[in-house]
Each structure stands twice: as C-alpha cells, then as structure tokens.
Amino acid sequence: MILDATKAGKHFADGKAIADGKAINDSMFGRSQLNIGEFSSYGFIASFKYIADGGQIFPPKDSCTIVIASPYTGDQEGIFEGEVYDCTVHSAGIDYNISSIKFRMRGVSSR
C-alpha cells in the first residue's frame, strides 16, 4: 500500500477526476499533477495505491475515503495512523475491495 496524506482529517483519493478535475490515474501517467494535501470540495487530496504481490499497481477505481488520525511528521517518535474505508481499486480488469483497514506506523519510513 502506498499512501500520501499530509494532514489530519478526512481525505479523498480520486480515481476518476471526480474532484476538481485531478485523479490519481491521470497523475500516474503524467497527464495532471496531484496536489497532495490541497483542500477540495470532497476533503483533502490524498494519493492511495494498492500494490499486489507481483508488483501490479491498483489505484482507486472511483474514489476512496481515508481518515488520518495522526499525520506523518518524519520524526523518529512520530506516529502516522488512520483508516481506509470502503475502497475499490482497479487495474487491468481486476478489482479489489479494501475496507476498514486501520494502519499505524511509528518512526520514519525506510524509503
């Protein structure tokens, strides 16, 4: 899972340019720039992708709601946590439903 969300609160991961004409799918292929953290009429903009075991990338099919309880700070003692709600991801005719996933990470990403 790859998630980029910079603020606490409700985020919107847009798969089909529903919000303000920008979508994760379009940003993956260089057709538009996704402004992570920018406020839209649907909530803060986030990027969310599911990566299958073989490396295939699945962006949201339509849109997903992500709630960030504690944003990533880059601090060794910082905590990044939140939840992904009912989210259908899609790639090459394959759909997966990701629902009620809670995540929590302490410290700094290894990337």
Biopython code that builds the backbone (N, CA, C, O; Angstrom):
import numpy as np
from Bio.PDB.StructureBuilder import StructureBuilder

atoms = [
    (1, "MET", "N", (0.845, -1.164, 0.000)),
    (1, "MET", "CA", (0.000, 0.000, 0.000)),
    (1, "MET", "C", (0.896, 1.234, 0.000)),
    (1, "MET", "O", (1.852, 1.314, 0.772)),
    (2, "ILE", "N", (0.589, 2.181, -0.855)),
    (2, "ILE", "CA", (1.264, 3.477, -0.852)),
    (2, "ILE", "C", (0.210, 4.531, -0.575)),
    (2, "ILE", "O", (-0.795, 4.620, -1.279)),
    (3, "LEU", "N", (0.446, 5.327, 0.452)),
    (3, "LEU", "CA", (-0.499, 6.363, 0.841)),
    (3, "LEU", "C", (0.269, 7.648, 1.074)),
    (3, "LEU", "O", (1.277, 7.656, 1.781)),
    (4, "ASP", "N", (-0.198, 8.723, 0.487)),
    (4, "ASP", "CA", (0.383, 10.037, 0.721)),
    (4, "ASP", "C", (-0.747, 10.957, 1.155)),
    (4, "ASP", "O", (-1.589, 11.349, 0.346)),
    (5, "ALA", "N", (-0.757, 11.297, 2.438)),
    (5, "ALA", "CA", (-1.757, 12.184, 3.013)),
    (5, "ALA", "C", (-1.059, 12.991, 4.095)),
    (5, "ALA", "O", (-0.472, 12.413, 5.009)),
    (6, "THR", "N", (-1.112, 14.310, 4.011)),
    (6, "THR", "CA", (-0.239, 15.144, 4.827)),
    (6, "THR", "C", (-0.880, 15.811, 6.033)),
    (6, "THR", "O", (-0.173, 16.433, 6.826)),
    (7, "LYS", "N", (-2.166, 15.706, 6.194)),
    (7, "LYS", "CA", (-2.839, 16.403, 7.280)),
    (7, "LYS", "C", (-3.779, 15.452, 8.021)),
    (7, "LYS", "O", (-4.188, 14.425, 7.480)),
    (8, "ALA", "N", (-4.113, 15.800, 9.250)),
    (8, "ALA", "CA", (-5.130, 15.041, 9.979)),
    (8, "ALA", "C", (-6.497, 15.397, 9.402)),
    (8, "ALA", "O", (-6.723, 16.532, 8.984)),
    (9, "GLY", "N", (-7.404, 14.427, 9.381)),
    (9, "GLY", "CA", (-8.760, 14.676, 8.908)),
    (9, "GLY", "C", (-9.146, 13.774, 7.749)),
    (9, "GLY", "O", (-8.447, 12.814, 7.425)),
    (10, "LYS", "N", (-10.271, 14.101, 7.135)),
    (10, "LYS", "CA", (-10.819, 13.311, 6.028)),
    (10, "LYS", "C", (-10.096, 13.660, 4.726)),
    (10, "LYS", "O", (-9.920, 14.830, 4.384)),
    (11, "HIS", "N", (-9.687, 12.621, 4.019)),
    (11, "HIS", "CA", (-9.010, 12.774, 2.737)),
    (11, "HIS", "C", (-9.806, 12.051, 1.648)),
    (11, "HIS", "O", (-10.602, 11.154, 1.924)),
    (12, "PHE", "N", (-9.570, 12.461, 0.431)),
    (12, "PHE", "CA", (-10.273, 11.928, -0.724)),
    (12, "PHE", "C", (-9.229, 11.466, -1.738)),
    (12, "PHE", "O", (-8.455, 12.277, -2.246)),
    (13, "ALA", "N", (-9.206, 10.182, -2.030)),
    (13, "ALA", "CA", (-8.313, 9.644, -3.064)),
    (13, "ALA", "C", (-9.164, 9.409, -4.304)),
    (13, "ALA", "O", (-9.999, 8.505, -4.326)),
    (14, "ASP", "N", (-8.956, 10.208, -5.317)),
    (14, "ASP", "CA", (-9.808, 10.263, -6.502)),
    (14, "ASP", "C", (-9.235, 9.421, -7.632)),
    (14, "ASP", "O", (-8.122, 9.670, -8.096)),
    (15, "GLY", "N", (-9.987, 8.437, -8.070)),
    (15, "GLY", "CA", (-9.526, 7.582, -9.150)),
    (15, "GLY", "C", (-9.964, 8.020, -10.529)),
    (15, "GLY", "O", (-9.372, 7.593, -11.521)),
    (16, "LYS", "N", (-11.000, 8.873, -10.625)),
    (16, "LYS", "CA", (-11.561, 9.214, -11.943)),
    (16, "LYS", "C", (-11.815, 10.694, -12.160)),
    (16, "LYS", "O", (-12.733, 11.045, -12.901)),
    (17, "ALA", "N", (-11.056, 11.558, -11.560)),
    (17, "ALA", "CA", (-11.213, 13.009, -11.741)),
    (17, "ALA", "C", (-12.603, 13.485, -11.349)),
    (17, "ALA", "O", (-13.199, 14.318, -12.031)),
    (18, "ILE", "N", (-13.112, 12.954, -10.249)),
    (18, "ILE", "CA", (-14.409, 13.402, -9.735)),
    (18, "ILE", "C", (-14.242, 14.773, -9.091)),
    (18, "ILE", "O", (-15.073, 15.662, -9.277)),
    (19, "ALA", "N", (-13.163, 14.933, -8.333)),
    (19, "ALA", "CA", (-12.943, 16.175, -7.591)),
    (19, "ALA", "C", (-11.977, 17.097, -8.318)),
    (19, "ALA", "O", (-10.818, 16.747, -8.539)),
    (20, "ASP", "N", (-12.454, 18.253, -8.680)),
    (20, "ASP", "CA", (-11.610, 19.326, -9.209)),
    (20, "ASP", "C", (-10.750, 18.907, -10.404)),
    (20, "ASP", "O", (-9.699, 19.502, -10.640)),
    (21, "GLY", "N", (-11.177, 17.902, -11.154)),
    (21, "GLY", "CA", (-10.524, 17.532, -12.402)),
    (21, "GLY", "C", (-9.178, 16.844, -12.296)),
    (21, "GLY", "O", (-8.489, 16.703, -13.306)),
    (22, "LYS", "N", (-8.772, 16.405, -11.094)),
    (22, "LYS", "CA", (-7.472, 15.748, -10.936)),
    (22, "LYS", "C", (-7.697, 14.356, -10.377)),
    (22, "LYS", "O", (-8.497, 14.172, -9.459)),
    (23, "ALA", "N", (-6.996, 13.377, -10.926)),
    (23, "ALA", "CA", (-7.180, 11.998, -10.477)),
    (23, "ALA", "C", (-5.830, 11.304, -10.334)),
    (23, "ALA", "O", (-4.861, 11.656, -11.006)),
    (24, "ILE", "N", (-5.785, 10.315, -9.449)),
    (24, "ILE", "CA", (-4.565, 9.538, -9.237)),
    (24, "ILE", "C", (-4.138, 8.875, -10.541)),
    (24, "ILE", "O", (-2.955, 8.878, -10.881)),
    (25, "ASN", "N", (-5.092, 8.308, -11.269)),
    (25, "ASN", "CA", (-4.792, 7.639, -12.534)),
    (25, "ASN", "C", (-4.120, 8.594, -13.520)),
    (25, "ASN", "O", (-3.153, 8.223, -14.186)),
    (26, "ASP", "N", (-4.629, 9.821, -13.614)),
    (26, "ASP", "CA", (-4.031, 10.802, -14.518)),
    (26, "ASP", "C", (-2.638, 11.211, -14.056)),
    (26, "ASP", "O", (-1.762, 11.451, -14.887)),
    (27, "SER", "N", (-2.418, 11.293, -12.746)),
    (27, "SER", "CA", (-1.091, 11.685, -12.252)),
    (27, "SER", "C", (-0.074, 10.567, -12.469)),
    (27, "SER", "O", (1.109, 10.843, -12.668)),
    (28, "MET", "N", (-0.519, 9.306, -12.433)),
    (28, "MET", "CA", (0.391, 8.178, -12.660)),
    (28, "MET", "C", (0.972, 8.202, -14.068)),
    (28, "MET", "O", (2.102, 7.763, -14.280)),
    (29, "PHE", "N", (0.211, 8.709, -15.028)),
    (29, "PHE", "CA", (0.638, 8.702, -16.420)),
    (29, "PHE", "C", (1.020, 10.096, -16.929)),
    (29, "PHE", "O", (1.096, 10.323, -18.137)),
    (30, "GLY", "N", (1.256, 11.019, -16.004)),
    (30, "GLY", "CA", (1.777, 12.331, -16.353)),
    (30, "GLY", "C", (0.802, 13.287, -16.997)),
    (30, "GLY", "O", (1.222, 14.299, -17.558)),
    (31, "ARG", "N", (-0.500, 12.998, -16.934)),
    (31, "ARG", "CA", (-1.482, 13.877, -17.576)),
    (31, "ARG", "C", (-1.918, 15.029, -16.675)),
    (31, "ARG", "O", (-2.458, 16.018, -17.170)),
    (32, "SER", "N", (-1.699, 14.925, -15.372)),
    (32, "SER", "CA", (-2.020, 16.014, -14.451)),
    (32, "SER", "C", (-1.195, 15.842, -13.184)),
    (32, "SER", "O", (-0.651, 14.774, -12.908)),
    (33, "GLN", "N", (-1.123, 16.922, -12.429)),
    (33, "GLN", "CA", (-0.387, 16.870, -11.173)),
    (33, "GLN", "C", (-1.377, 16.795, -10.016)),
    (33, "GLN", "O", (-2.352, 17.545, -9.969)),
    (34, "LEU", "N", (-1.119, 15.890, -9.095)),
    (34, "LEU", "CA", (-1.962, 15.718, -7.921)),
    (34, "LEU", "C", (-1.352, 16.532, -6.788)),
    (34, "LEU", "O", (-0.204, 16.297, -6.409)),
    (35, "ASN", "N", (-2.098, 17.478, -6.245)),
    (35, "ASN", "CA", (-1.599, 18.345, -5.189)),
    (35, "ASN", "C", (-1.985, 17.780, -3.826)),
    (35, "ASN", "O", (-3.019, 18.137, -3.260)),
    (36, "ILE", "N", (-1.140, 16.898, -3.312)),
    (36, "ILE", "CA", (-1.395, 16.229, -2.046)),
    (36, "ILE", "C", (-1.575, 17.260, -0.936)),
    (36, "ILE", "O", (-0.776, 18.187, -0.800)),
    (37, "GLY", "N", (-2.639, 17.088, -0.143)),
    (37, "GLY", "CA", (-2.907, 17.977, 0.978)),
    (37, "GLY", "C", (-3.752, 19.184, 0.628)),
    (37, "GLY", "O", (-4.254, 19.865, 1.522)),
    (38, "GLU", "N", (-3.922, 19.465, -0.671)),
    (38, "GLU", "CA", (-4.756, 20.589, -1.094)),
    (38, "GLU", "C", (-6.203, 20.281, -0.724)),
    (38, "GLU", "O", (-6.629, 19.129, -0.800)),
    (39, "PHE", "N", (-6.963, 21.304, -0.323)),
    (39, "PHE", "CA", (-8.350, 21.083, 0.051)),
    (39, "PHE", "C", (-9.237, 21.156, -1.182)),
    (39, "PHE", "O", (-9.148, 22.100, -1.967)),
    (40, "SER", "N", (-10.090, 20.158, -1.347)),
    (40, "SER", "CA", (-11.070, 20.151, -2.438)),
    (40, "SER", "C", (-12.454, 20.143, -1.805)),
    (40, "SER", "O", (-12.585, 20.091, -0.582)),
    (41, "SER", "N", (-13.462, 20.193, -2.624)),
    (41, "SER", "CA", (-14.836, 20.166, -2.105)),
    (41, "SER", "C", (-15.176, 18.825, -1.452)),
    (41, "SER", "O", (-16.194, 18.722, -0.767)),
    (42, "TYR", "N", (-14.345, 17.795, -1.651)),
    (42, "TYR", "CA", (-14.576, 16.473, -1.074)),
    (42, "TYR", "C", (-13.720, 16.214, 0.168)),
    (42, "TYR", "O", (-13.915, 15.206, 0.847)),
    (43, "GLY", "N", (-12.794, 17.092, 0.468)),
    (43, "GLY", "CA", (-11.861, 16.901, 1.572)),
    (43, "GLY", "C", (-10.448, 17.109, 1.062)),
    (43, "GLY", "O", (-10.263, 17.505, -0.089)),
    (44, "PHE", "N", (-9.450, 16.850, 1.891)),
    (44, "PHE", "CA", (-8.060, 16.985, 1.471)),
    (44, "PHE", "C", (-7.744, 15.940, 0.396)),
    (44, "PHE", "O", (-8.279, 14.832, 0.428)),
    (45, "ILE", "N", (-6.886, 16.292, -0.541)),
    (45, "ILE", "CA", (-6.494, 15.376, -1.609)),
    (45, "ILE", "C", (-5.388, 14.443, -1.101)),
    (45, "ILE", "O", (-4.415, 14.891, -0.494)),
    (46, "ALA", "N", (-5.553, 13.151, -1.355)),
    (46, "ALA", "CA", (-4.562, 12.148, -0.982)),
    (46, "ALA", "C", (-4.278, 11.268, -2.193)),
    (46, "ALA", "O", (-5.041, 11.248, -3.159)),
    (47, "SER", "N", (-3.183, 10.553, -2.123)),
    (47, "SER", "CA", (-2.873, 9.548, -3.134)),
    (47, "SER", "C", (-2.860, 8.194, -2.444)),
    (47, "SER", "O", (-2.251, 8.032, -1.387)),
    (48, "PHE", "N", (-3.537, 7.222, -3.047)),
    (48, "PHE", "CA", (-3.613, 5.890, -2.469)),
    (48, "PHE", "C", (-3.474, 4.869, -3.585)),
    (48, "PHE", "O", (-4.170, 4.949, -4.598)),
    (49, "LYS", "N", (-2.575, 3.909, -3.400)),
    (49, "LYS", "CA", (-2.396, 2.830, -4.377)),
    (49, "LYS", "C", (-2.166, 1.533, -3.620)),
    (49, "LYS", "O", (-1.443, 1.498, -2.625)),
    (50, "TYR", "N", (-2.786, 0.477, -4.101)),
    (50, "TYR", "CA", (-2.566, -0.863, -3.568)),
    (50, "TYR", "C", (-1.603, -1.561, -4.523)),
    (50, "TYR", "O", (-1.788, -1.507, -5.739)),
    (51, "ILE", "N", (-0.580, -2.214, -3.983)),
    (51, "ILE", "CA", (0.376, -2.929, -4.822)),
    (51, "ILE", "C", (0.285, -4.414, -4.502)),
    (51, "ILE", "O", (0.529, -4.831, -3.370)),
    (52, "ALA", "N", (-0.068, -5.207, -5.510)),
    (52, "ALA", "CA", (-0.227, -6.652, -5.338)),
    (52, "ALA", "C", (1.140, -7.319, -5.197)),
    (52, "ALA", "O", (2.171, -6.704, -5.470)),
    (53, "ASP", "N", (1.138, -8.580, -4.769)),
    (53, "ASP", "CA", (2.382, -9.325, -4.554)),
    (53, "ASP", "C", (3.305, -9.304, -5.776)),
    (53, "ASP", "O", (4.523, -9.236, -5.614)),
    (54, "GLY", "N", (2.770, -9.358, -6.966)),
    (54, "GLY", "CA", (3.590, -9.365, -8.179)),
    (54, "GLY", "C", (4.051, -7.990, -8.616)),
    (54, "GLY", "O", (4.778, -7.872, -9.603)),
    (55, "GLY", "N", (3.641, -6.928, -7.894)),
    (55, "GLY", "CA", (4.068, -5.571, -8.217)),
    (55, "GLY", "C", (3.053, -4.761, -9.005)),
    (55, "GLY", "O", (3.283, -3.579, -9.264)),
    (56, "GLN", "N", (1.926, -5.369, -9.397)),
    (56, "GLN", "CA", (0.906, -4.642, -10.145)),
    (56, "GLN", "C", (0.305, -3.551, -9.261)),
    (56, "GLN", "O", (-0.041, -3.811, -8.108)),
    (57, "ILE", "N", (0.179, -2.332, -9.792)),
    (57, "ILE", "CA", (-0.320, -1.183, -9.041)),
    (57, "ILE", "C", (-1.802, -0.988, -9.327)),
    (57, "ILE", "O", (-2.228, -0.980, -10.482)),
    (58, "PHE", "N", (-2.582, -0.832, -8.262)),
    (58, "PHE", "CA", (-4.030, -0.662, -8.346)),
    (58, "PHE", "C", (-4.424, 0.677, -7.734)),
    (58, "PHE", "O", (-4.452, 0.791, -6.508)),
    (59, "PRO", "N", (-4.729, 1.694, -8.537)),
    (59, "PRO", "CA", (-5.254, 2.942, -7.985)),
    (59, "PRO", "C", (-6.757, 2.787, -7.707)),
    (59, "PRO", "O", (-7.362, 1.801, -8.128)),
    (60, "PRO", "N", (-7.360, 3.750, -7.005)),
    (60, "PRO", "CA", (-8.808, 3.676, -6.777)),
    (60, "PRO", "C", (-9.579, 3.639, -8.091)),
    (60, "PRO", "O", (-9.232, 4.332, -9.048)),
    (61, "LYS", "N", (-10.629, 2.822, -8.127)),
    (61, "LYS", "CA", (-11.468, 2.726, -9.328)),
    (61, "LYS", "C", (-12.289, 4.000, -9.483)),
    (61, "LYS", "O", (-12.345, 4.581, -10.567)),
    (62, "ASP", "N", (-12.915, 4.425, -8.418)),
    (62, "ASP", "CA", (-13.677, 5.678, -8.423)),
    (62, "ASP", "C", (-13.058, 6.637, -7.414)),
    (62, "ASP", "O", (-12.255, 7.499, -7.771)),
    (63, "SER", "N", (-13.440, 6.476, -6.151)),
    (63, "SER", "CA", (-12.849, 7.307, -5.105)),
    (63, "SER", "C", (-12.845, 6.552, -3.793)),
    (63, "SER", "O", (-13.622, 5.617, -3.598)),
    (64, "CYS", "N", (-11.976, 6.958, -2.906)),
    (64, "CYS", "CA", (-11.852, 6.329, -1.595)),
    (64, "CYS", "C", (-11.806, 7.410, -0.530)),
    (64, "CYS", "O", (-11.297, 8.508, -0.759)),
    (65, "THR", "N", (-12.342, 7.086, 0.629)),
    (65, "THR", "CA", (-12.248, 7.988, 1.771)),
    (65, "THR", "C", (-11.188, 7.445, 2.717)),
    (65, "THR", "O", (-11.187, 6.267, 3.073)),
    (66, "ILE", "N", (-10.301, 8.322, 3.108)),
    (66, "ILE", "CA", (-9.226, 7.971, 4.030)),
    (66, "ILE", "C", (-9.262, 8.980, 5.171)),
    (66, "ILE", "O", (-9.284, 10.187, 4.934)),
    (67, "VAL", "N", (-9.267, 8.494, 6.392)),
    (67, "VAL", "CA", (-9.259, 9.387, 7.542)),
    (67, "VAL", "C", (-7.915, 9.239, 8.244)),
    (67, "VAL", "O", (-7.538, 8.150, 8.677)),
    (68, "ILE", "N", (-7.208, 10.344, 8.345)),
    (68, "ILE", "CA", (-5.908, 10.362, 9.011)),
    (68, "ILE", "C", (-6.115, 10.898, 10.426)),
    (68, "ILE", "O", (-6.540, 12.038, 10.616)),
    (69, "ALA", "N", (-5.807, 10.056, 11.418)),
    (69, "ALA", "CA", (-5.929, 10.461, 12.821)),
    (69, "ALA", "C", (-4.693, 11.229, 13.261)),
    (69, "ALA", "O", (-4.786, 12.178, 14.040)),
    (70, "SER", "N", (-3.522, 10.810, 12.756)),
    (70, "SER", "CA", (-2.258, 11.444, 13.105)),
    (70, "SER", "C", (-1.386, 11.460, 11.854)),
    (70, "SER", "O", (-1.020, 10.395, 11.357)),
    (71, "PRO", "N", (-1.040, 12.642, 11.327)),
    (71, "PRO", "CA", (-0.268, 12.703, 10.084)),
    (71, "PRO", "C", (1.195, 12.332, 10.283)),
    (71, "PRO", "O", (1.729, 12.432, 11.387)),
    (72, "TYR", "N", (1.830, 11.907, 9.209)),
    (72, "TYR", "CA", (3.258, 11.575, 9.200)),
    (72, "TYR", "C", (4.052, 12.860, 9.390)),
    (72, "TYR", "O", (3.776, 13.872, 8.747)),
    (73, "THR", "N", (5.045, 12.809, 10.282)),
    (73, "THR", "CA", (5.848, 14.000, 10.562)),
    (73, "THR", "C", (7.308, 13.843, 10.167)),
    (73, "THR", "O", (8.025, 14.839, 10.068)),
    (74, "GLY", "N", (7.764, 12.619, 9.941)),
    (74, "GLY", "CA", (9.166, 12.386, 9.644)),
    (74, "GLY", "C", (10.018, 12.330, 10.894)),
    (74, "GLY", "O", (11.241, 12.222, 10.799)),
    (75, "ASP", "N", (9.407, 12.401, 12.054)),
    (75, "ASP", "CA", (10.099, 12.360, 13.337)),
    (75, "ASP", "C", (10.274, 10.917, 13.803)),
    (75, "ASP", "O", (9.385, 10.091, 13.593)),
    (76, "GLN", "N", (11.404, 10.601, 14.432)),
    (76, "GLN", "CA", (11.670, 9.235, 14.905)),
    (76, "GLN", "C", (10.597, 8.729, 15.859)),
    (76, "GLN", "O", (10.323, 7.529, 15.884)),
    (77, "GLU", "N", (9.995, 9.592, 16.629)),
    (77, "GLU", "CA", (8.969, 9.187, 17.592)),
    (77, "GLU", "C", (7.554, 9.503, 17.093)),
    (77, "GLU", "O", (6.577, 9.261, 17.802)),
    (78, "GLY", "N", (7.444, 10.035, 15.894)),
    (78, "GLY", "CA", (6.136, 10.387, 15.347)),
    (78, "GLY", "C", (5.294, 9.151, 15.040)),
    (78, "GLY", "O", (5.829, 8.068, 14.804)),
    (79, "ILE", "N", (3.983, 9.322, 15.045)),
    (79, "ILE", "CA", (3.056, 8.231, 14.736)),
    (79, "ILE", "C", (2.169, 8.667, 13.573)),
    (79, "ILE", "O", (1.563, 9.739, 13.602)),
    (80, "PHE", "N", (2.107, 7.815, 12.551)),
    (80, "PHE", "CA", (1.230, 8.027, 11.398)),
    (80, "PHE", "C", (0.140, 6.975, 11.496)),
    (80, "PHE", "O", (0.421, 5.778, 11.445)),
    (81, "GLU", "N", (-1.112, 7.420, 11.638)),
    (81, "GLU", "CA", (-2.185, 6.435, 11.753)),
    (81, "GLU", "C", (-3.475, 6.953, 11.143)),
    (81, "GLU", "O", (-3.717, 8.157, 11.063)),
    (82, "GLY", "N", (-4.298, 5.996, 10.711)),
    (82, "GLY", "CA", (-5.572, 6.331, 10.119)),
    (82, "GLY", "C", (-6.312, 5.088, 9.669)),
    (82, "GLY", "O", (-6.012, 3.972, 10.093)),
    (83, "GLU", "N", (-7.301, 5.312, 8.785)),
    (83, "GLU", "CA", (-8.138, 4.218, 8.312)),
    (83, "GLU", "C", (-8.564, 4.468, 6.864)),
    (83, "GLU", "O", (-8.863, 5.596, 6.473)),
    (84, "VAL", "N", (-8.583, 3.389, 6.082)),
    (84, "VAL", "CA", (-9.098, 3.421, 4.713)),
    (84, "VAL", "C", (-10.459, 2.747, 4.749)),
    (84, "VAL", "O", (-10.588, 1.612, 5.206)),
    (85, "TYR", "N", (-11.466, 3.448, 4.266)),
    (85, "TYR", "CA", (-12.824, 2.907, 4.238)),
    (85, "TYR", "C", (-13.102, 2.266, 2.884)),
    (85, "TYR", "O", (-12.235, 2.249, 2.010)),
    (86, "ASP", "N", (-14.279, 1.752, 2.718)),
    (86, "ASP", "CA", (-14.730, 1.050, 1.519)),
    (86, "ASP", "C", (-14.106, 1.646, 0.253)),
    (86, "ASP", "O", (-14.521, 2.706, -0.216)),
    (87, "CYS", "N", (-13.100, 0.946, -0.292)),
    (87, "CYS", "CA", (-12.331, 1.458, -1.415)),
    (87, "CYS", "C", (-12.123, 0.343, -2.434)),
    (87, "CYS", "O", (-11.516, -0.683, -2.126)),
    (88, "THR", "N", (-12.626, 0.545, -3.635)),
    (88, "THR", "CA", (-12.387, -0.416, -4.708)),
    (88, "THR", "C", (-11.217, 0.088, -5.539)),
    (88, "THR", "O", (-11.239, 1.209, -6.047)),
    (89, "VAL", "N", (-10.195, -0.754, -5.672)),
    (89, "VAL", "CA", (-9.037, -0.427, -6.505)),
    (89, "VAL", "C", (-9.118, -1.276, -7.771)),
    (89, "VAL", "O", (-9.711, -2.355, -7.766)),
    (90, "HIS", "N", (-8.517, -0.779, -8.861)),
    (90, "HIS", "CA", (-8.718, -1.404, -10.171)),
    (90, "HIS", "C", (-7.438, -1.334, -11.005)),
    (90, "HIS", "O", (-6.731, -0.327, -11.005)),
    (91, "SER", "N", (-7.159, -2.437, -11.720)),
    (91, "SER", "CA", (-6.057, -2.448, -12.682)),
    (91, "SER", "C", (-6.259, -3.616, -13.650)),
    (91, "SER", "O", (-6.495, -4.748, -13.230)),
    (92, "ALA", "N", (-6.164, -3.329, -14.929)),
    (92, "ALA", "CA", (-6.233, -4.356, -15.986)),
    (92, "ALA", "C", (-7.426, -5.295, -15.818)),
    (92, "ALA", "O", (-7.289, -6.511, -15.951)),
    (93, "GLY", "N", (-8.588, -4.729, -15.528)),
    (93, "GLY", "CA", (-9.804, -5.532, -15.411)),
    (93, "GLY", "C", (-9.975, -6.264, -14.090)),
    (93, "GLY", "O", (-10.932, -7.022, -13.928)),
    (94, "ILE", "N", (-9.072, -6.054, -13.145)),
    (94, "ILE", "CA", (-9.153, -6.717, -11.842)),
    (94, "ILE", "C", (-9.524, -5.685, -10.786)),
    (94, "ILE", "O", (-8.929, -4.609, -10.724)),
    (95, "ASP", "N", (-10.508, -6.018, -9.957)),
    (95, "ASP", "CA", (-10.924, -5.152, -8.859)),
    (95, "ASP", "C", (-10.660, -5.836, -7.523)),
    (95, "ASP", "O", (-10.830, -7.048, -7.390)),
    (96, "TYR", "N", (-10.242, -5.048, -6.540)),
    (96, "TYR", "CA", (-10.141, -5.497, -5.156)),
    (96, "TYR", "C", (-10.879, -4.492, -4.301)),
    (96, "TYR", "O", (-10.823, -3.292, -4.571)),
    (97, "ASN", "N", (-11.572, -4.957, -3.271)),
    (97, "ASN", "CA", (-12.218, -4.053, -2.332)),
    (97, "ASN", "C", (-11.407, -4.034, -1.047)),
    (97, "ASN", "O", (-11.164, -5.069, -0.427)),
    (98, "ILE", "N", (-11.000, -2.848, -0.668)),
    (98, "ILE", "CA", (-10.239, -2.659, 0.562)),
    (98, "ILE", "C", (-11.157, -1.916, 1.518)),
    (98, "ILE", "O", (-11.622, -0.817, 1.216)),
    (99, "SER", "N", (-11.416, -2.523, 2.678)),
    (99, "SER", "CA", (-12.392, -1.933, 3.581)),
    (99, "SER", "C", (-11.952, -2.042, 5.027)),
    (99, "SER", "O", (-11.425, -3.067, 5.458)),
    (100, "SER", "N", (-12.174, -0.981, 5.759)),
    (100, "SER", "CA", (-11.902, -0.918, 7.197)),
    (100, "SER", "C", (-10.470, -1.320, 7.542)),
    (100, "SER", "O", (-10.241, -2.069, 8.492)),
    (101, "ILE", "N", (-9.517, -0.825, 6.773)),
    (101, "ILE", "CA", (-8.103, -1.075, 7.051)),
    (101, "ILE", "C", (-7.597, 0.023, 7.986)),
    (101, "ILE", "O", (-7.620, 1.205, 7.643)),
    (102, "LYS", "N", (-7.151, -0.376, 9.147)),
    (102, "LYS", "CA", (-6.553, 0.573, 10.079)),
    (102, "LYS", "C", (-5.039, 0.391, 10.026)),
    (102, "LYS", "O", (-4.542, -0.734, 9.977)),
    (103, "PHE", "N", (-4.319, 1.496, 10.037)),
    (103, "PHE", "CA", (-2.865, 1.418, 9.978)),
    (103, "PHE", "C", (-2.262, 2.340, 11.030)),
    (103, "PHE", "O", (-2.854, 3.337, 11.444)),
    (104, "ARG", "N", (-1.058, 1.960, 11.440)),
    (104, "ARG", "CA", (-0.325, 2.741, 12.437)),
    (104, "ARG", "C", (1.163, 2.482, 12.235)),
    (104, "ARG", "O", (1.606, 1.334, 12.217)),
    (105, "MET", "N", (1.927, 3.552, 12.086)),
    (105, "MET", "CA", (3.360, 3.422, 11.903)),
    (105, "MET", "C", (4.054, 4.408, 12.842)),
    (105, "MET", "O", (3.686, 5.581, 12.912)),
    (106, "ARG", "N", (5.051, 3.919, 13.554)),
    (106, "ARG", "CA", (5.838, 4.802, 14.432)),
    (106, "ARG", "C", (7.220, 4.965, 13.812)),
    (106, "ARG", "O", (7.808, 4.008, 13.309)),
    (107, "GLY", "N", (7.723, 6.186, 13.858)),
    (107, "GLY", "CA", (9.072, 6.448, 13.373)),
    (107, "GLY", "C", (9.109, 6.973, 11.963)),
    (107, "GLY", "O", (8.162, 7.607, 11.499)),
    (108, "VAL", "N", (10.205, 6.708, 11.282)),
    (108, "VAL", "CA", (10.466, 7.246, 9.958)),
    (108, "VAL", "C", (10.415, 6.127, 8.929)),
    (108, "VAL", "O", (10.901, 5.024, 9.178)),
    (109, "SER", "N", (9.833, 6.409, 7.790)),
    (109, "SER", "CA", (9.766, 5.436, 6.701)),
    (109, "SER", "C", (11.167, 5.056, 6.245)),
    (109, "SER", "O", (12.091, 5.868, 6.304)),
    (110, "SER", "N", (11.316, 3.819, 5.790)),
    (110, "SER", "CA", (12.617, 3.360, 5.292)),
    (110, "SER", "C", (12.898, 3.822, 3.877)),
    (110, "SER", "O", (13.998, 3.602, 3.371)),
    (111, "ARG", "N", (11.940, 4.451, 3.227)),
    (111, "ARG", "CA", (12.114, 4.920, 1.843)),
    (111, "ARG", "C", (12.877, 6.194, 1.775)),
    (111, "ARG", "O", (13.108, 6.718, 0.685)),
]
sb = StructureBuilder()
sb.init_structure("model")
sb.init_model(0)
sb.init_chain("A")
sb.init_seg("    ")
for serial, (resi, resn, name, xyz) in enumerate(atoms, 1):
    if name == "N":
        sb.init_residue(resn, " ", resi, " ")
    sb.init_atom(name, np.array(xyz, "f"), 0.0, 1.0, " ", f" {name:<3s}", serial, name[0])
structure = sb.get_structure()
